[in-house]
Amino acid sequence: MIHKPPIDELAQKVGSKYALCVVASKRARQIMEQQENHGLTPEFSEKDKPLSQAAQEIYDGKLIATND
């Protein structure tokens, strides 16, 4: 579960909690696929889990939701 950054703040950045779920899950899958494509076994620490990385990217403004 994501505790930092706060879910409500993340939801405001993308428009809704539903959009947050969709955007964060798509990005987390991309992160996992990138690791697998580089021949790495997807083992992540609590801090470095793909969903946590995606949430931090959204919070930092590195990942922006669009209506595609």
N, C-alpha and C positions, 0 to 999 in steps of 0.2 A: 504494500500500500504506500502511496505517496504521502509523505508528511511535509517535506520541504521540497520545493516551494508549496505554499498553501493552494489547495485545489480551487478555492473560490477565486483567488487571484489569477490562476491559470485560465479558468473558465471565462473570466472577464476579457482576457487577452484574445481568446478565439471566438467569443460570442456566446457560448453556452456550455454546459457540462457535457451535453451530447457531442458537440463539435470537438471538445477537448478529448473525449474518449476516442473518437474516430482519428483525429490527427495524431495523438500520442501513440495509439496502437499501430498505425501505419508506419510512423517513424521508428518505433521499436522493432518492427519486423524488418525494416530496411537495415537497421544497425546489426541485427542478428544475421541477416543475409550477407552483409559486407564481411563480417567476421568469418562466416563459413566459406565465402569465396576466396578469402585469403588463407584458407587451410587451417584456421584456428578453431579449436573446440570451444563452443560457446559456454564458457564457465565464467560467471560474473560474481563479483563481490556484491554485498548489499548496496553499496554506494554506486557501483558501476553497472547495475542492471539496465538493460535497454530501455525499459519504461522510465526509470529514473533519469537516464540520460536525455530521453525525449522531453520529459517534463522540464528539465533544466534548460534545454535549448529553447523551448517555448517561453519560459520565464525570462531568459536573457535576450529574447527577440531575434534569435538566430533562426527560428522556425516560425513561419507565418502561415496561417490558415487562409485558403482562398476558396471561392465557391466554384470549383470545377466539377 
